[in-house]
């Protein structure tokens, strides 16, 4: 199990670096969008290339950070159900979900999107808008994004199996991997408990 856990840590480092990189893309998107709006209003000028690069950067943030979101447990969970389950049950649900849903879904999307990317790359497909950008980079984000999500799925699967076999901690219980919704609910429950205690 030790080599697999080492692989999991390596994948986590890759996802973290890519996730932090995408944060800068959000800043770039915001600055380009603001600059484009100012130029359009002040000088009555616009650029399709600048509009499209905003879409490309937004797509990059969405696709490239999916694995980082999975690492940080920020994806959607039905918390009011999962919080009632045992630690082992939650990890078993994740194992089944990763193997039966996440991995097949990622593989299907990679298989379907790869030909679109290679075709656009070979043909040099351009945007139909005047002054628009080449299309293959944004098409390439789809298989790349799902490959990164699949890679993080492998890491999460290793961590779940490690916990179930007693070889690692329960990462679902780690404060760092709790979603914002989980933390918020815990704060509300703690506040309600304090209020109830004060009324007695």
C-alpha positions as CSV (number, residue, x, y, z in Angstrom):
1,X,0.0,0.0,0.0
2,X,2.9,2.4,0.7
3,X,3.9,2.8,-3.1
4,X,0.2,3.5,-3.9
5,X,0.0,6.1,-1.1
6,X,3.2,7.7,-2.5
7,X,1.5,7.8,-5.9
8,X,-1.6,9.4,-4.3
9,X,0.6,12.1,-2.7
10,X,2.2,12.9,-6.0
11,X,-1.1,13.2,-7.8
12,X,-2.4,15.5,-5.0
13,X,0.7,17.7,-5.5
14,X,0.0,17.9,-9.2
15,X,-3.7,18.7,-8.6
16,X,-2.8,21.4,-6.0
17,X,-0.3,23.1,-8.3
18,X,-2.8,23.1,-11.2
19,X,-5.6,24.3,-8.9
20,X,-3.5,27.2,-7.7
21,X,-2.5,28.1,-11.2
22,X,-6.2,28.3,-12.3
23,X,-6.7,30.9,-9.5
24,X,-4.5,33.2,-11.6
25,X,-6.6,32.5,-14.6
26,X,-9.6,33.9,-12.7
27,X,-7.7,37.1,-12.2
28,X,-6.7,37.2,-15.8
29,X,-10.3,36.7,-16.9
30,X,-11.5,39.5,-14.7
31,X,-8.9,41.9,-15.9
32,X,-9.5,41.2,-19.5
33,X,-13.3,41.4,-19.1
34,X,-13.0,44.8,-17.2
35,X,-10.5,46.1,-19.8
36,X,-12.7,45.0,-22.7
37,X,-15.8,46.7,-21.1
38,X,-13.8,50.0,-20.4
39,X,-12.5,50.1,-24.0
40,X,-15.9,49.4,-25.4
41,X,-17.7,52.1,-23.3
42,X,-14.9,54.7,-23.5
43,X,-13.8,54.3,-27.1
44,X,-16.7,52.4,-28.7
45,X,-14.3,49.7,-29.7
46,X,-14.5,45.9,-29.2
47,X,-12.5,42.8,-30.0
48,X,-13.9,39.3,-30.7
49,X,-10.5,37.9,-29.7
50,X,-10.7,39.5,-26.3
51,X,-14.2,38.3,-25.8
52,X,-13.2,34.8,-26.8
53,X,-10.1,34.7,-24.6
54,X,-12.4,35.4,-21.7
55,X,-14.5,32.3,-22.6
56,X,-11.3,30.2,-23.1
57,X,-9.9,31.2,-19.7
58,X,-13.2,30.5,-18.0
59,X,-13.3,27.1,-19.7
60,X,-9.7,26.5,-18.5
61,X,-10.6,27.4,-14.9
62,X,-13.6,25.1,-15.0
63,X,-12.0,22.1,-16.7
64,X,-8.5,22.2,-15.1
65,X,-9.6,22.8,-11.5
66,X,-12.1,19.9,-11.4
67,X,-9.4,17.5,-10.0
68,X,-8.4,20.2,-7.4
69,X,-12.0,20.5,-6.4
70,X,-12.2,16.8,-5.8
71,X,-9.1,16.8,-3.8
72,X,-10.5,19.6,-1.6
73,X,-13.8,17.9,-1.3
74,X,-15.6,20.9,-2.7
75,X,-17.8,18.9,-5.0
76,X,-21.5,18.5,-4.3
77,X,-22.5,16.0,-1.6
78,X,-25.8,15.3,0.1
79,X,-24.3,16.3,3.5
80,X,-27.4,15.7,5.6
81,X,-27.4,12.1,4.5
82,X,-23.7,11.4,4.4
83,X,-23.2,12.9,7.9
84,X,-25.6,10.3,9.4
85,X,-23.5,7.4,7.9
86,X,-20.5,5.6,9.5
87,X,-17.0,6.5,8.4
88,X,-16.7,3.1,6.6
89,X,-20.0,3.5,4.9
90,X,-19.1,6.9,3.5
91,X,-15.8,5.6,2.2
92,X,-17.4,2.6,0.7
93,X,-19.9,4.9,-1.1
94,X,-17.0,6.9,-2.5
95,X,-15.2,3.8,-3.7
96,X,-18.3,2.6,-5.5
97,X,-18.9,6.1,-6.9
98,X,-15.4,6.5,-8.1
99,X,-15.2,3.1,-9.8
100,X,-18.8,2.9,-11.2
101,X,-19.5,6.5,-12.1
102,X,-16.5,8.9,-12.0
103,X,-13.9,6.7,-13.9
104,X,-16.2,5.5,-16.6
105,X,-17.6,9.0,-17.1
106,X,-14.1,10.5,-17.4
107,X,-13.0,7.8,-19.9
108,X,-16.1,8.2,-22.0
109,X,-15.7,12.0,-22.2
110,X,-11.9,11.7,-23.0
111,X,-12.7,9.2,-25.8
112,X,-15.5,11.5,-27.2
113,X,-13.6,14.8,-27.0
114,X,-10.2,13.6,-28.2
115,X,-11.2,13.3,-31.9
116,X,-12.7,16.8,-31.8
117,X,-9.4,18.2,-30.5
118,X,-7.2,16.3,-33.0
119,X,-9.5,17.3,-35.9
120,X,-9.5,21.0,-34.9
121,X,-5.7,20.8,-34.5
122,X,-5.1,19.2,-37.8
123,X,-7.4,21.6,-39.7
124,X,-6.4,24.7,-37.9
125,X,-10.1,25.4,-37.1
126,X,-10.8,29.1,-36.4
127,X,-13.6,30.9,-34.8
128,X,-16.4,31.9,-37.2
129,X,-16.3,35.4,-35.6
130,X,-14.2,38.1,-37.3
131,X,-10.9,38.4,-35.5
132,X,-11.7,35.3,-33.5
133,X,-9.2,32.8,-32.1
134,X,-8.1,29.3,-33.1
135,X,-10.3,26.6,-31.6
136,X,-8.1,23.6,-30.8
137,X,-6.7,25.0,-27.5
138,X,-10.2,25.2,-26.0
139,X,-11.2,21.8,-27.4
140,X,-8.0,20.4,-25.9
141,X,-9.2,21.5,-22.4
142,X,-12.0,18.9,-22.4
143,X,-9.9,15.7,-22.6
144,X,-7.1,17.3,-20.5
145,X,-9.6,18.4,-17.8
146,X,-11.2,15.0,-17.6
147,X,-7.8,13.3,-17.6
148,X,-6.8,15.4,-14.6
149,X,-10.1,14.6,-12.8
150,X,-9.6,10.9,-13.6
151,X,-6.1,11.1,-12.2
152,X,-7.4,12.7,-9.0
153,X,-10.0,10.0,-8.9
154,X,-7.2,7.4,-8.7
155,X,-5.7,9.2,-5.8
156,X,-9.0,9.5,-3.9
157,X,-9.6,5.8,-4.6
158,X,-6.2,4.9,-3.1
159,X,-7.0,7.0,0.0
160,X,-10.4,5.4,0.5
161,X,-9.0,1.9,0.2
162,X,-6.1,2.8,2.5
163,X,-8.6,3.8,5.2
164,X,-10.8,0.8,4.7
165,X,-7.8,-1.5,5.0
166,X,-6.4,0.3,8.1
167,X,-3.4,1.7,6.2
168,X,-4.4,5.3,6.2
169,X,-6.5,8.0,7.8
170,X,-10.1,8.9,6.9
171,X,-9.6,11.9,4.6
172,X,-13.3,12.6,4.6
173,X,-13.0,13.6,8.3
174,X,-10.1,16.0,7.7
175,X,-11.1,19.6,8.3
176,X,-9.1,20.7,5.3
177,X,-11.3,18.5,3.0
178,X,-14.6,19.5,4.4
179,X,-16.8,21.5,2.0
180,X,-17.8,25.1,2.8
181,X,-21.4,23.8,3.2
182,X,-20.3,21.2,5.7
183,X,-18.3,23.8,7.7
184,X,-21.3,26.2,7.6
185,X,-23.7,23.5,8.8
186,X,-21.4,22.6,11.7
187,X,-21.2,26.3,12.7
188,X,-25.0,26.6,12.6
189,X,-25.4,23.4,14.7
190,X,-22.8,24.6,17.2
191,X,-24.5,28.0,17.5
192,X,-27.9,26.3,18.0
193,X,-26.5,24.0,20.6
194,X,-25.0,27.0,22.5
195,X,-28.3,28.9,22.3
196,X,-30.2,25.8,23.6
197,X,-27.7,25.4,26.4
198,X,-28.1,29.1,27.3
199,X,-31.9,28.8,27.4
200,X,-31.8,26.0,29.9
